[in-house]
Amino acid sequence: MEGTIRIAGTVGESIVDGPGFRYTVFTQGCPHHCPGCHNPQTHDFAGGKDMELDTLLHDMCRNPLVKGVTFSGGEPFCQPEPLYYLAVELKKKGKHLMAYSGYTFEQLMELPDPFVQKLLGQLDLLVDGPFIEAKRNIELRFRGSANQRVLDVPASLAANEPVWAEQYR
């Protein structure tokens, strides 16, 4: 697979970035700059490092215990094309895919880049919406503030509106 992606880093074994045992990639660059962000080092689009997609894919798949991959950030939907190509290959390998986004589902559906919707089409779950410090709640599963939603992406795309993944409500 050709191409690169700009990342801040990876976590090869995570149980906090989605259901099950996961690999998490933190993309570099974020336009949202949410006050209180958990990953402020990922905001600068010039930061981080470029990584070959093949190298990243190999790393994501080397541990057979990892059942899913999470695209976090930064803002993953600022690099939807390389993430889409990764997602296609990961789906072929049976991986569960989810992403975090400071954009809402509705905003993502309006973005002009065709790879945004292509990437959404590969995801199982999406945690959408900006982190809002005043709504911070550490008891929520897989999200940091009460305004964020954990969406069932296939159901949301089919309905053309956000559909909660009920088990995470």
C-alpha positions, 0 to 999 in steps of 0.5 A: 500500500502506497502513501504516508500518514502524519501521526503523533504516535501509537499505542499497540495495546489499549483497553480504553480507546474502544471495546476489546483489546485494540491498537490506537493510532493518534493522528497529527493535526487538529483544527478544534483545539478543545480546551482541556483536550487530552492530547493537545500535543496532536494539534499542530499540523506540522508536528508528529512524524510521517509514517508509511502506511505499509509500516503502520498496517504491519504494526497494527496487525502483528499482535494476534490478540488485538481485535480492533483499531481506533483512529484518534487524534488529533482529528482523524478526519483531517487525513481521511484518505490514508485512513480509508486505505488503512481501514479497507485493509484492516477490515479485510483482516476482520478488525473492528474499527472506530474513530474519535472526531471533534466533528459531529456526524452531521458535520462529517456528512457535510464535509466536501472531501469524498474520503470522509464518507468513504472512511465512515463507511468502513467504521463500526463505531464513531465517538463524535463531537468536541470535548467540552470541559464543562461537560467532562465526565470520567464515568462515560465509556469511551468518551470524555464529555457528556455531549459526545456520542458513541454512534453505530456508524453502519446504522447511522449511514443507513438512516442518514442521521446519528444512531446511538450504539445503545450499549454505550448510551 
